[in-house]
Amino acid sequence: MQTFSNVKTTIQICSVVLTIFVNSISICLIITKSPKIMGTYRHLMIYFCSCSIIFSLCDAVVQPNIQTYKSAFYMVVDVKNRHLITPWIAELFIELLCGCIGVTVYTIAVHFIYRLLALERQGRLKYFNDQFLFVWFSIPFLAGVIWFAVTKFVFGMNPLTTNYIRNTVEEFFNLKMEDCVYGAAVFYPIDENGQQFISWKAFFGLACYMTLLTIPFVTILVCGVKSFKKVRSLLDHGESEFARNLQMQLYKALIAQTVIPVFFFFIPFGFIFILPIFEVDCHFLGAPITLVFAMYPAIDPLPTLFFVDYYRNAIFEVFNVCKCKKARIEGASDESVSRGYPNTSITTPHFSAPVMHTVTFSNVKTTIQICSVLLSIFVNSISICLIITKSPKIMGTYRHLMIYFCCCAIIFSLCDAVVQPNIQTYKSAFFMVVDVKNRHLTPWIAEMFIGLLCGCYGVTVCSIAIHFIYRLLALERQGRLKYFNDQFLLIWFSIPLLAGAIWFAVTIFVFGMNPLTTNYIRNTVEEFFNLKMEDCVYGAAVFYPIDENGHQFVSWKAFFGLACYMTLLTIPFVTILVCGVKSFKKVRSLLDHGESEFARNLQMQLYKALIAQTVIPVFFFFIPFGFIFILPIFEIDCQFLGAPITLVIAMYPAIDPLPTLFFVDYYRIAIFGIREKVFNVCRCKKARIEGASDESVSRGYPNTV
């Protein structure tokens, strides 16, 4: 704990220094290098940088410890050992830090509104001038005040919450409750009589948080789509290339400044907020979120410095000046330098990121895919064996569903091993490429397996949804489990297969190979994978392809295919959400309806395993693929996601069965039993080999030593 505390403190101090440095540079560049065409947008950007500095300072003062426990999430601050702040000041800064979240997300939303009005050219930018600008500045401030108030008055300290989280605070942070202050939500606290009850106050506070997040994100979504359409049509309406490029740079920076907090900040906090409602442990997120929370204000301004040419070029100029000075000092004999002429070998900027060689990455990817398919077969085979031999009768036909899920995972893994896909995006396209020349595959087989691999996505998510439906019917005890018996079970098995068949059909017939797509992605395939289009097959969506005359147009076919994908994902996830909430309520009330502790524990184990098997693909699979699917619509580059997703998709079938083996006692205990037996057998064999002269061993008696 002391080691982690020292690491956390170091990261927080470094982060606040870096935040002040990066945001100060940003403010300086915005003031000195921004063109006049940017207008009052400069003030919004300076406001955003200032908020980031305040955010970081609050985090440095608070140095929060974030964690969950059963139905609680909380932020704890040590006030005794740090000798820096009194309890009321620490509590105040917790509330200020939470208020910074509201300020941040509403500031981004205001940026999007400005960008849309600037692009519409209807004179409505006057509402960002003079006194109106202060109104816009006050909106994020007001949102921060509401976050502050909810944290203080709804999630503030109270005796019931203190008793509820006391043990876990001592266990995780080695702190006594008398030596710290906190902000916490407990959805099912325990009263003075030891009875658990629902805290509607905590649900109200969470609803306030979620509402405050929903409003700006809807604003961002609507304004973002409209802004992108306007940016694309600027040249068609007589705008100069200069204006179009500047608007696109600002738009990309804004998108990136939205993606960073969403992916690395709000999604993890979403799990921290939501999972305690279902009493699902997410302790493992506590430490990473604590550190990401500290680093976020230093990272978020970077997209503006990277995407906007005026600021990026200014930084490169400073870098080049420093290089030139160094060259003059170290190489004064160089005539071109000594006379003041630019030395092209020195001043010409050449920036290249270290990229793994294509062949090296291909070998690493192939190794991981082969290991993953072997591990997937091994883990899922063990799961099937344990389900058949160790499942209690009370689990009924749920065992068949679990075996079905394991078989699907094995097929998923085998398809991935055959395909060995290369996934990437380029402008308005996302695609999956398979090398057929070097791997000696026939094109039609490779294309079929691309479709099968995509079909496995549909099978996976629908299988999880059916699991949730079964759990709900099993908990309701209304006799509706008969619809999972005999011939009905085959119908349930066919639903994921049907979803997979639709995914397969969309991939083959909508996102299949065609000349326009081939020409569109040709260069990027050669650049990233060192493949010629004649030597590979692919599945790809291009939202704005280029026709034979060199004109870009909207591909409604690609949008239709994406709509099919998203619909096939939305239906099962809504099912999971509805059934999950109802199931959790039923699990909690089992003892109140006369169910045994055995039944309640078994149902809770299965439910937690199911939640975990949903969280894993959502967090490590569907969210990254969501970016891969959606960002090309806005021509936002997310090429950095290509390689990680390629590897994650290979490892996923081996990882997803693990929660069942971990959460369900029957399987976990059986695995530990096997491990002990193997260990004892190996120890006995070692004893026989090393101590053959021992009479007790030579006669076959166990040597107790």
C-alpha positions in Angstrom: 0.0 0.0 0.0 2.8 2.4 0.8 4.5 1.6 -2.5 1.3 2.3 -4.4 0.8 5.5 -2.4 4.3 6.7 -3.3 3.8 5.9 -7.0 0.4 7.6 -7.0 1.8 10.7 -5.4 4.6 10.8 -7.8 2.3 10.5 -10.8 0.0 13.1 -9.4 2.8 15.6 -8.9 4.3 15.0 -12.3 0.8 15.3 -13.9 0.0 18.6 -12.3 3.4 20.0 -13.4 2.9 18.6 -16.9 -0.7 20.0 -17.0 0.4 23.5 -16.1 3.2 23.3 -18.7 1.1 21.9 -21.6 -1.9 24.1 -21.0 0.3 27.2 -20.5 2.0 26.5 -23.8 -1.5 26.0 -25.4 -2.7 29.4 -24.0 0.4 31.1 -25.2 0.1 29.6 -28.7 -3.6 30.4 -28.9 -2.9 34.1 -28.0 0.0 34.5 -30.3 -0.5 32.1 -33.2 -4.2 31.9 -33.8 -5.5 33.5 -37.1 -8.1 36.2 -36.9 -10.6 33.9 -38.6 -10.9 31.9 -35.3 -12.6 34.8 -33.7 -13.9 34.3 -30.1 -13.2 30.6 -30.4 -9.8 31.4 -29.0 -11.4 32.6 -25.8 -13.3 29.2 -25.5 -10.0 27.3 -26.0 -8.2 29.4 -23.3 -11.2 28.9 -21.0 -10.9 25.1 -21.5 -7.1 25.2 -20.8 -7.7 27.2 -17.6 -10.3 24.6 -16.5 -7.8 21.8 -17.1 -5.3 23.6 -14.9 -7.8 24.0 -12.1 -8.9 20.4 -12.5 -5.3 19.2 -12.1 -4.6 21.5 -9.1 -7.7 20.1 -7.3 -6.6 16.6 -8.0 -3.1 17.3 -6.6 -4.6 18.7 -3.4 -7.1 15.9 -3.0 -4.9 13.0 -4.2 -8.0 10.8 -4.2 -8.3 7.1 -3.6 -11.2 5.7 -5.7 -12.7 2.3 -5.1 -16.0 0.2 -5.0 -17.4 -2.2 -2.4 -20.5 -4.2 -3.0 -23.2 -1.6 -3.7 -21.0 1.4 -3.0 -18.5 3.6 -5.0 -16.5 6.2 -3.1 -13.6 8.6 -3.2 -11.4 8.7 0.0 -8.9 11.3 1.1 -6.3 10.7 3.8 -6.2 13.8 6.1 -4.1 12.5 9.0 -0.9 11.2 7.4 -0.6 14.1 4.9 -0.7 16.9 7.5 -1.7 19.2 4.7 -5.4 19.9 4.9 -8.1 19.9 7.6 -11.2 17.6 7.0 -13.5 20.3 5.9 -11.0 21.6 3.3 -10.5 18.0 2.1 -14.2 17.5 1.7 -14.5 20.8 -0.1 -11.8 19.8 -2.6 -13.5 16.4 -3.2 -16.6 18.3 -4.2 -14.6 20.8 -6.3 -12.9 17.9 -8.1 -16.2 16.3 -8.9 -17.5 19.7 -10.1 -14.6 19.8 -12.6 -16.1 16.8 -14.3 -19.3 18.7 -15.0 -17.3 21.8 -16.2 -15.2 19.7 -18.6 -18.0 17.9 -20.4 -20.1 21.0 -20.8 -17.1 23.0 -22.0 -16.7 20.4 -24.8 -20.4 20.7 -25.7 -20.2 24.5 -25.9 -17.2 24.1 -28.3 -19.3 21.9 -30.5 -22.1 24.5 -30.6 -19.7 27.2 -31.5 -18.2 25.1 -34.3 -21.7 24.4 -35.8 -22.7 28.1 -35.7 -19.4 29.1 -37.3 -19.9 26.6 -40.1 -23.5 27.5 -40.8 -22.5 31.1 -41.7 -26.0 32.5 -40.7 -24.7 35.3 -38.5 -25.5 33.5 -35.3 -21.9 33.8 -34.1 -23.0 37.1 -32.7 -24.4 35.1 -29.8 -20.8 34.4 -28.8 -19.7 38.0 -28.7 -19.4 40.5 -25.8 -21.9 39.8 -23.0 -23.1 36.6 -24.6 -19.7 35.0 -24.2 -20.0 35.3 -20.4 -23.3 33.5 -20.6 -21.6 30.6 -22.4 -18.8 30.6 -19.9 -21.4 30.4 -17.1 -23.1 27.2 -18.5 -20.1 24.8 -17.6 -19.7 26.7 -14.4 -23.4 26.1 -13.5 -23.0 22.4 -14.4 -20.0 22.2 -12.1 -21.9 23.8 -9.3 -24.7 21.2 -9.6 -22.1 18.3 -9.6 -20.6 20.0 -6.5 -24.0 20.2 -4.8 -24.9 16.6 -5.6 -21.5 15.4 -4.3 -21.9 17.5 -1.1 -25.5 17.0 -0.2 -26.4 13.6 -1.7 -23.1 11.7 -1.6 -21.7 13.4 1.5 -20.4 11.7 4.7 -23.0 10.0 7.1 -22.8 7.3 9.7 -24.5 4.5 7.7 -22.1 5.0 4.8 -19.1 5.2 7.1 -20.0 1.8 8.6 -20.7 0.3 5.3 -17.3 1.1 3.7 -15.2 1.0 6.9 -13.7 -2.5 6.4 -12.9 -2.1 2.7 -11.2 1.3 3.3 -9.0 -0.3 6.0 -8.3 -3.3 3.7 -7.5 -1.4 0.5 -6.0 1.9 1.7 -4.8 1.0 5.3 -6.9 4.0 6.6 -9.2 4.3 9.6 -12.4 6.1 8.9 -11.6 8.6 11.6 -8.5 9.6 9.7 -10.1 10.4 6.3 -13.0 12.1 4.6 -14.9 10.8 1.6 -17.7 11.2 -1.0 -19.7 8.0 -1.5 -22.8 6.5 -2.9 -24.3 3.4 -1.3 -27.3 2.0 -3.2 -28.2 -0.7 -0.6 -26.9 0.4 2.8 -27.5 -1.4 6.1 -29.6 0.3 8.8 -29.1 0.2 12.6 -31.0 -3.1 12.8 -28.7 -4.8 10.3 -31.4 -4.8 7.6 -30.4 -3.8 4.1 -32.6 -1.3 2.3 -32.7 0.7 -1.0 -31.3 4.2 -0.8 -33.4 6.2 -3.2 -31.2 9.2 -2.3 -28.2 7.5 -3.9 -30.2 6.6 -7.0 -31.4 10.2 -7.2 -27.8 11.4 -7.0 -26.7 9.0 -9.7 -29.7 10.1 -11.9 -28.5 13.7 -11.5 -25.0 12.7 -12.6 -26.3 10.7 -15.6 -28.6 13.5 -16.6 -25.8 16.1 -16.4 -23.8 13.8 -18.7 -26.5 13.0 -21.1 -27.5 16.6 -22.1 -24.0 17.6 -23.3 -23.3 14.3 -25.0 -26.6 14.6 -27.0 -25.5 18.1 -27.9 -22.1 16.9 -29.0 -23.6 14.1 -31.1 -26.1 16.4 -32.9 -23.8 19.3 -33.4 -20.9 16.9 -34.4 -22.8 15.3 -37.2 -24.2 18.6 -38.5 -20.7 20.2 -38.3 -19.1 17.4 -40.2 -21.6 17.7 -43.0 -20.9 21.4 -43.1 -17.2 20.9 -43.2 -17.5 18.5 -46.1 -19.6 20.9 -48.1 -17.5 24.0 -47.5 -15.7 23.8 -50.9 -19.0 23.2 -52.7 -20.3 26.5 -51.3 -17.4 28.6 -52.5 -15.2 28.4 -49.3 -11.5 28.5 -49.8 -9.2 25.5 -49.2 -7.7 27.5 -46.3 -11.0 27.9 -44.5 -12.0 24.3 -45.1 -8.6 23.0 -43.8 -8.7 25.2 -40.7 -12.3 24.1 -39.9 -11.4 20.4 -40.4 -8.3 20.8 -38.1 -10.4 22.3 -35.4 -13.1 19.8 -35.8 -10.7 16.8 -35.6 -9.1 18.3 -32.5 -12.5 18.7 -30.9 -13.4 15.1 -31.8 -10.1 13.9 -30.3 -10.7 15.9 -27.1 -14.1 14.2 -26.8 -12.8 10.7 -27.5 -10.0 10.9 -24.9 -12.3 11.6 -21.9 -15.0 9.2 -23.2 -12.7 6.2 -23.7 -10.2 6.8 -20.8 -12.4 8.6 -18.3 -16.2 8.4 -18.6 -16.5 4.8 -19.7 -14.4 3.5 -16.7 -16.3 5.8 -14.4 -19.5 4.6 -16.0 -18.6 1.1 -14.7 -17.7 2.5 -11.3 -21.1 4.2 -11.1 -23.3 1.5 -12.6 -21.9 -1.9 -11.5 -22.4 -1.3 -7.7 -26.1 -1.2 -8.5 -25.8 -4.9 -9.2 -23.2 -5.5 -6.4 -20.7 -6.6 -9.1 -17.1 -6.1 -7.9 -14.9 -3.8 -10.0 -12.0 -3.4 -7.5 -9.5 -3.8 -10.3 -10.6 -0.5 -11.9 -9.9 1.5 -8.7 -6.1 2.0 -9.0 -6.0 2.6 -12.8 -8.9 5.1 -12.6 -7.1 6.9 -9.8 -4.0 7.3 -12.0 -5.9 8.1 -15.2 -7.9 10.7 -13.3 -4.6 12.5 -12.4 -3.1 12.3 -15.9 -6.2 13.3 -17.9 -5.9 17.1 -17.6 -2.4 16.9 -19.0 -3.4 14.7 -22.0 -6.6 16.4 -23.1 -5.1 19.6 -24.6 -2.6 17.6 -26.7 -5.0 17.1 -29.7 -5.3 20.8 -30.3 -1.5 21.1 -30.4 -1.3 18.1 -32.7 -4.2 18.7 -35.2 -4.1 22.5 -35.7 -1.2 23.4 -38.0 -0.6 26.9 -36.5 0.2 25.5 -33.1 2.0 22.3 -34.3 4.2 24.3 -36.7 5.0 26.8 -34.0 6.2 24.0 -31.7 8.3 22.5 -34.5 9.8 25.9 -35.2 11.0 26.2 -31.6 12.4 22.7 -31.9 14.2 23.5 -35.1 15.7 26.7 -33.7 17.1 24.8 -30.7 18.6 22.2 -33.2 20.1 25.0 -35.3 21.7 26.6 -32.2 23.1 23.3 -31.2 24.4 22.8 -34.7 26.2 26.2 -34.7 27.8 25.4 -31.4 28.9 21.9 -32.2 29.6 22.4 -35.9 30.8 26.0 -36.4 33.1 24.9 -39.2 30.1 24.1 -41.4 30.1 27.0 -43.8 26.3 26.9 -44.4 25.8 27.3 -40.7 28.6 29.7 -39.9 27.2 32.1 -42.6 23.7 31.9 -41.2 22.2 29.8 -44.1 19.9 27.1 -43.1 21.5 23.6 -43.0 18.8 21.5 -44.7 20.1 18.4 -43.1 19.4 20.0 -39.7 16.5 22.3 -40.1 14.3 20.2 -42.3 11.9 18.5 -39.8 11.6 14.8 -40.2 9.4 13.3 -37.6 8.7 9.6 -37.8 7.2 7.5 -35.0 8.9 4.2 -34.2 6.8 1.7 -36.0 7.1 -2.1 -35.6 8.3 -3.7 -38.9 5.5 -5.3 -40.8 7.1 -8.7 -40.8 7.8 -8.5 -37.1 4.3 -7.5 -36.3 2.9 -10.2 -38.5 5.0 -12.8 -36.7 3.9 -11.5 -33.3 0.3 -11.5 -34.4 0.5 -15.0 -35.8 2.1 -16.3 -32.6 -0.6 -14.7 -30.4 -3.4 -16.0 -32.6 -2.0 -19.6 -32.5 -1.5 -19.4 -28.7 -4.9 -17.9 -28.3 -6.7 -20.6 -30.3 -4.9 -23.3 -28.3 -5.7 -21.6 -25.0 -9.3 -21.1 -26.1 -9.8 -24.7 -26.9 -8.1 -25.7 -23.6 -10.1 -23.3 -21.4 -13.4 -23.9 -23.1 -12.9 -27.7 -23.0 -12.2 -27.5 -19.3 -15.3 -25.4 -18.9 -17.4 -28.0 -20.8 -16.0 -30.8 -18.8 -16.7 -29.0 -15.5 -20.2 -28.0 -16.5 -21.0 -31.7 -17.4 -19.4 -33.2 -14.3 -19.7 -30.6 -11.5 -22.9 -28.7 -12.1 -25.7 -29.2 -9.5 -29.1 -30.4 -10.8 -30.6 -27.1 -9.8 -28.9 -25.5 -12.8 -31.2 -27.4 -15.2 -30.9 -26.7 -18.9 -28.8 -23.7 -18.1 -25.9 -26.1 -18.4 -26.7 -26.7 -22.1 -26.7 -22.9 -22.7 -23.2 -22.7 -21.1 -21.9 -25.6 -23.1 -23.4 -23.9 -26.3 -21.6 -20.7 -25.4 -18.2 -22.5 -24.9 -18.6 -24.3 -28.3 -19.3 -20.9 -30.0 -16.2 -19.5 -28.4 -14.1 -22.4 -29.8 -15.5 -21.9 -33.3 -14.9 -18.1 -32.9 -11.3 -18.8 -32.1 -10.8 -21.3 -34.9 -12.2 -18.9 -37.4 -9.9 -16.2 -36.2 -6.9 -18.6 -36.5 -7.9 -19.3 -40.1 -8.6 -15.7 -41.1 -5.7 -14.1 -39.1 -7.3 -10.7 -39.9 -5.6 -7.4 -40.3 -8.1 -4.7 -39.2 -7.6 -1.0 -40.0 -9.4 2.3 -40.9 -8.6 4.9 -43.6 -10.5 8.2 -43.9 -14.2 7.1 -44.3 -13.4 3.3 -44.5 -13.0 0.5 -42.0 -11.9 -2.9 -43.3 -10.6 -6.4 -42.5 -7.9 -7.7 -44.9 -6.7 -11.3 -45.3 -3.4 -12.2 -47.0 -4.2 -15.1 -49.4 -0.9 -15.2 -51.3 1.7 -15.8 -48.6 -0.7 -18.0 -46.6 -1.7 -20.1 -49.6 -5.4 -19.7 -49.1 -7.9 -19.6 -52.0 -9.7 -16.3 -52.2 -13.3 -17.6 -51.8 -12.4 -19.6 -48.7 -10.7 -16.6 -47.1 -13.7 -14.4 -48.0 -16.1 -17.0 -46.5 -14.1 -17.1 -43.3 -14.2 -13.3 -43.0 -18.0 -13.6 -43.1 -18.0 -16.4 -40.6 -15.7 -14.5 -38.2 -18.1 -11.5 -38.4 -21.0 -13.8 -37.9 -19.4 -15.0 -34.6 -19.8 -11.5 -33.2 -23.6 -11.7 -33.7 -23.7 -15.2 -32.2 -21.7 -14.1 -29.2 -23.8 -11.1 -28.2 -27.1 -12.9 -28.8 -25.9 -15.9 -26.7 -25.2 -13.6 -23.8 -28.7 -12.0 -24.1 -30.4 -15.5 -24.0 -28.4 -16.3 -20.9 -29.9 -13.2 -19.3 -33.4 -14.2 -20.3 -33.0 -17.7 -18.8 -31.6 -16.3 -15.6 -34.7 -14.0 -15.3 -37.2 -16.8 -15.9 -35.4 -19.1 -13.5 -35.6 -16.4 -10.8 -39.2 -15.5 -11.4 -40.3 -19.0 -10.5 -43.5 -18.8 -12.6 -43.0 -22.0 -14.5 -41.8 -20.3 -17.7 -38.6 -22.3 -17.8 -40.6 -24.9 -19.6 -39.9 -22.7 -22.7 -36.3 -23.8 -22.5 -37.0 -27.5 -22.4 -36.9 -30.0 -25.3 -37.8 -28.5 -28.7 -37.9 -25.0 -27.3 -34.2 -25.2 -26.4 -33.4 -25.7 -30.1 -35.3 -22.6 -30.9 -33.2 -20.6 -28.4 -30.1 -22.1 -29.9 -31.2 -21.0 -33.4 -31.6 -17.3 -32.5 -27.8 -16.6 -32.1 -27.3 -18.6 -35.3 -29.8 -16.5 -37.1 -28.1 -13.3 -35.9 -24.8 -14.7 -37.0 -26.2 -15.5 -40.4 -27.4 -11.9 -40.8 -24.0 -10.6 -39.8 -22.5 -13.0 -42.3 -24.9 -11.9 -45.1 -24.2 -8.2 -44.4 -20.5 -8.7 -44.4 -20.5 -10.7 -47.7 -23.2 -8.9 -49.7 -23.0 -5.3 -48.3 -19.4 -5.0 -47.3 -18.0 -7.3 -49.9 -15.2 -6.6 -52.4 -15.8 -4.2 -55.3 -13.6 -2.0 -57.6 -14.4 1.3 -55.9 -13.6 0.0 -52.4 -10.4 -1.7 -53.7 -9.1 1.6 -55.2 -10.1 3.5 -52.1 -8.1 1.4 -49.6 -5.3 0.3 -51.9 -2.6 2.7 -50.7 -3.3 2.2 -47.0 -3.3 -1.6 -47.3 0.1 -1.4 -49.0 1.4 1.1 -46.4 0.2 -0.8 -43.2 0.4 -4.4 -44.3 2.8 -4.4 -47.2 0.2 -6.2 -49.3 -1.0 -5.7 -52.9 -4.7 -5.7 -53.4 -4.3 -8.5 -55.9 -2.8 -10.7 -53.1 -5.6 -10.3 -50.5 -9.3 -10.4 -49.9 -11.2 -8.1 -47.6 -14.5 -7.0 -46.1 -14.9 -3.2 -46.0 -17.3 -0.3 -45.5 -16.6 3.0 -47.3 -19.0 5.7 -46.4 -17.8 8.3 -48.9 -16.2 6.4 -51.8 -14.8 8.1 -54.9 -16.4 7.3 -58.3 -14.7 6.8 -61.7 -14.8 10.6 -62.3 -12.9 11.3 -59.0 -16.0 12.7 -57.2 -16.8 11.7 -53.7 -20.3 10.5 -52.9 -22.3 9.1 -50.0 -22.6 5.3 -50.0 -26.0 4.6 -48.6 -25.3 0.9 -48.9 -22.5 1.3 -46.4 -24.8 3.2 -44.0 -27.4 0.5 -44.4 -24.9 -2.2 -43.5 -23.7 -0.3 -40.5 -27.4 0.2 -39.4 -27.8 -3.6 -39.6 -24.8 -4.1 -37.4 -25.9 -1.6 -34.9 -29.5 -2.9 -34.8 -28.2 -6.5 -34.2 -26.1 -5.1 -31.3 -28.8 -2.9 -29.8 -31.6 -5.5 -29.5 -29.6 -8.0 -27.4 -28.0 -5.2 -25.3 -31.5 -3.7 -24.4 -32.5 -7.3 -23.5 -29.4 -7.6 -21.3 -30.2 -4.3 -19.6 -33.8 -5.0 -18.9 -33.3 -8.7 -17.8 -30.2 -7.8 -15.9 -31.9 -5.2 -13.7 -35.0 -7.4 -13.1 -32.8 -10.5 -12.3 -30.7 -8.5 -9.8 -33.9 -7.5 -8.0 -35.0 -11.1 -7.9 -31.7 -12.3 -6.6 -31.8 -9.8 -3.8 -35.3 -10.8 -2.8 -34.7 -14.6 -2.8 -34.2 -14.9 0.9 -37.3 -12.7 1.6 -39.4 -15.2 -0.4 -38.2 -18.3 1.6 -35.4 -19.3 -0.7 -32.4 -21.1 0.9 -29.0 -19.4 1.3 -27.7 -22.2 -1.1 -30.1 -21.2 -3.9 -29.4 -17.5 -3.4 -25.7 -17.9 -3.4 -25.8 -20.1 -6.6 -28.0 -17.6 -8.4 -25.7 -14.7 -7.4 -22.6 -16.6 -8.5 -24.2 -17.3 -11.9 -25.4 -13.7 -12.2 -22.0 -12.2 -11.4 -20.3 -14.6 -13.9 -22.9 -13.4 -16.5 -22.2 -9.7 -15.8 -18.5 -10.3 -16.1 -18.9 -12.1 -19.4 -20.8 -9.1 -20.6 -18.4 -6.5 -19.3 -15.3 -8.2 -20.9 -16.6 -8.0 -24.5 -18.2 -4.5 -24.0 -15.1 -2.9 -22.5 -12.4 -4.7 -24.5 -14.2 -5.6 -27.7 -17.4 -3.7 -28.6 -16.3 -0.3 -27.5 -13.1 -0.3 -29.5 -15.1 -1.7 -32.5 -17.7 1.0 -31.9 -14.9 3.6 -32.6 -13.8 1.6 -35.6 -17.3 1.6 -37.0 -18.4 5.1 -36.1 -15.4 7.4 -36.4 -14.9 6.7 -40.2 -18.3 8.4 -40.7 -16.6 11.6 -39.6 -13.3 10.7 -41.4 -11.5 10.7 -38.0 -8.4 8.6 -38.1 -8.3 5.8 -35.5 -5.5 3.8 -37.1 -3.8 3.4 -33.8 -6.7 1.0 -32.7 -6.1 -1.4 -35.6 -3.2 -3.4 -34.2 -4.6 -3.7 -30.6 -8.0 -4.7 -31.8 -6.5 -7.4 -34.1 -4.8 -8.9 -31.1 -7.7 -8.5 -28.7 -10.1 -10.2 -31.1 -7.7 -13.2 -31.1 -7.5 -13.4 -27.3 -11.2 -12.7 -26.5 -12.5 -16.3 -26.9 -9.9 -17.6 -24.5 -10.7 -14.9 -21.9 -14.5 -14.8 -21.9 -15.1 -18.2 -20.3 -12.9 -17.4 -17.3 -15.5 -15.5 -15.2 -17.7 -18.6 -15.0 -14.7 -20.6 -13.8 -13.8 -17.9 -11.3 -17.2 -16.9 -9.9 -19.1 -20.2 -9.7 -17.9 -22.1 -6.6 -18.4 -25.6 -8.0 -16.0 -25.0 -10.9 -13.5 -22.9 -9.0 -13.2 -25.4 -6.2 -12.9 -28.3 -8.7 -10.0 -26.5 -10.4 -8.3 -25.9 -7.1 -8.8 -29.5 -6.2 -7.2 -30.7 -9.5 -4.3 -28.3 -8.9 -3.7 -29.7 -5.4 -3.9 -33.3 -6.6 -1.4 -32.5 -9.4 0.9 -30.7 -7.0 0.8 -33.6 -4.5 1.4 -36.2 -7.2 4.4 -34.2 -8.5 5.7 -33.8 -4.9 5.4 -37.5 -4.3 7.2 -38.4 -7.5 10.0 -35.9 -6.6 10.3 -37.5 -3.2 10.6 -41.0 -4.7 13.2 -39.9 -7.1 15.3 -37.9 -4.7 14.9 -40.1 -1.6 14.7 -43.7 -2.9 16.9 -44.9 0.0 14.2 -43.8 2.5 12.5 -47.0 3.7 9.1 -45.4 3.9 9.3 -44.3 0.2 10.9 -47.5 -1.1 8.1 -49.6 0.5 5.4 -47.3 -1.0 4.4 -45.6 2.2 3.9 -41.8 2.0 6.7 -39.8 3.4 5.1 -37.2 5.6 8.0 -34.9 5.3 
